[in-house]
């Protein structure tokens, strides 16, 4: 698994946080 796959994806809209990758806070800061 890639814990940072959400951060690597250009489409944060399609990013789905899971129990194994709780990185929604990080994504929000990048989008802000």
mmCIF file of the C-alpha atoms, coordinates in Angstrom:
data_MODEL
# 
_entry.id   MODEL 
# 
loop_
_atom_site.group_PDB 
_atom_site.id 
_atom_site.type_symbol 
_atom_site.label_atom_id 
_atom_site.label_alt_id 
_atom_site.label_comp_id 
_atom_site.label_asym_id 
_atom_site.label_entity_id 
_atom_site.label_seq_id 
_atom_site.pdbx_PDB_ins_code 
_atom_site.Cartn_x 
_atom_site.Cartn_y 
_atom_site.Cartn_z 
_atom_site.occupancy 
_atom_site.B_iso_or_equiv 
_atom_site.pdbx_formal_charge 
_atom_site.auth_seq_id 
_atom_site.auth_comp_id 
_atom_site.auth_asym_id 
_atom_site.auth_atom_id 
_atom_site.pdbx_PDB_model_num 
ATOM 1  C CA . UNK A 1 1  ? 0.000   0.000  0.000  1.00 0.00 ? 1  UNK A CA 1 
ATOM 2  C CA . UNK A 1 2  ? 1.058   3.597  -0.606 1.00 0.00 ? 2  UNK A CA 1 
ATOM 3  C CA . UNK A 1 3  ? 0.201   5.740  2.443  1.00 0.00 ? 3  UNK A CA 1 
ATOM 4  C CA . UNK A 1 4  ? 0.948   8.895  0.469  1.00 0.00 ? 4  UNK A CA 1 
ATOM 5  C CA . UNK A 1 5  ? -0.857  8.007  -2.760 1.00 0.00 ? 5  UNK A CA 1 
ATOM 6  C CA . UNK A 1 6  ? -3.331  10.800 -2.074 1.00 0.00 ? 6  UNK A CA 1 
ATOM 7  C CA . UNK A 1 7  ? -0.516  13.330 -1.907 1.00 0.00 ? 7  UNK A CA 1 
ATOM 8  C CA . UNK A 1 8  ? 0.937   12.052 -5.187 1.00 0.00 ? 8  UNK A CA 1 
ATOM 9  C CA . UNK A 1 9  ? -2.369  12.187 -7.051 1.00 0.00 ? 9  UNK A CA 1 
ATOM 10 C CA . UNK A 1 10 ? -3.017  15.422 -8.979 1.00 0.00 ? 10 UNK A CA 1 
ATOM 11 C CA . UNK A 1 11 ? -6.768  14.955 -8.445 1.00 0.00 ? 11 UNK A CA 1 
ATOM 12 C CA . UNK A 1 12 ? -7.380  15.506 -4.759 1.00 0.00 ? 12 UNK A CA 1 
ATOM 13 C CA . UNK A 1 13 ? -11.124 15.509 -5.470 1.00 0.00 ? 13 UNK A CA 1 
ATOM 14 C CA . UNK A 1 14 ? -10.901 11.764 -6.124 1.00 0.00 ? 14 UNK A CA 1 
ATOM 15 C CA . UNK A 1 15 ? -8.796  11.171 -3.023 1.00 0.00 ? 15 UNK A CA 1 
ATOM 16 C CA . UNK A 1 16 ? -10.508 8.788  -0.598 1.00 0.00 ? 16 UNK A CA 1 
ATOM 17 C CA . UNK A 1 17 ? -8.955  8.644  2.890  1.00 0.00 ? 17 UNK A CA 1 
ATOM 18 C CA . UNK A 1 18 ? -8.918  5.229  4.559  1.00 0.00 ? 18 UNK A CA 1 
ATOM 19 C CA . UNK A 1 19 ? -8.035  3.876  7.982  1.00 0.00 ? 19 UNK A CA 1 
ATOM 20 C CA . UNK A 1 20 ? -4.579  3.039  6.659  1.00 0.00 ? 20 UNK A CA 1 
ATOM 21 C CA . UNK A 1 21 ? -4.012  6.500  5.177  1.00 0.00 ? 21 UNK A CA 1 
ATOM 22 C CA . UNK A 1 22 ? -5.577  9.230  7.330  1.00 0.00 ? 22 UNK A CA 1 
ATOM 23 C CA . UNK A 1 23 ? -4.000  12.082 5.366  1.00 0.00 ? 23 UNK A CA 1 
ATOM 24 C CA . UNK A 1 24 ? -7.071  14.218 4.722  1.00 0.00 ? 24 UNK A CA 1 
ATOM 25 C CA . UNK A 1 25 ? -5.624  17.009 6.877  1.00 0.00 ? 25 UNK A CA 1 
ATOM 26 C CA . UNK A 1 26 ? -2.467  17.053 4.744  1.00 0.00 ? 26 UNK A CA 1 
ATOM 27 C CA . UNK A 1 27 ? -4.498  17.110 1.532  1.00 0.00 ? 27 UNK A CA 1 
ATOM 28 C CA . UNK A 1 28 ? -6.643  19.981 2.790  1.00 0.00 ? 28 UNK A CA 1 
ATOM 29 C CA . UNK A 1 29 ? -3.538  22.014 3.569  1.00 0.00 ? 29 UNK A CA 1 
ATOM 30 C CA . UNK A 1 30 ? -2.191  21.416 0.055  1.00 0.00 ? 30 UNK A CA 1 
ATOM 31 C CA . UNK A 1 31 ? -5.503  22.454 -1.509 1.00 0.00 ? 31 UNK A CA 1 
ATOM 32 C CA . UNK A 1 32 ? -5.878  25.502 0.720  1.00 0.00 ? 32 UNK A CA 1 
# 
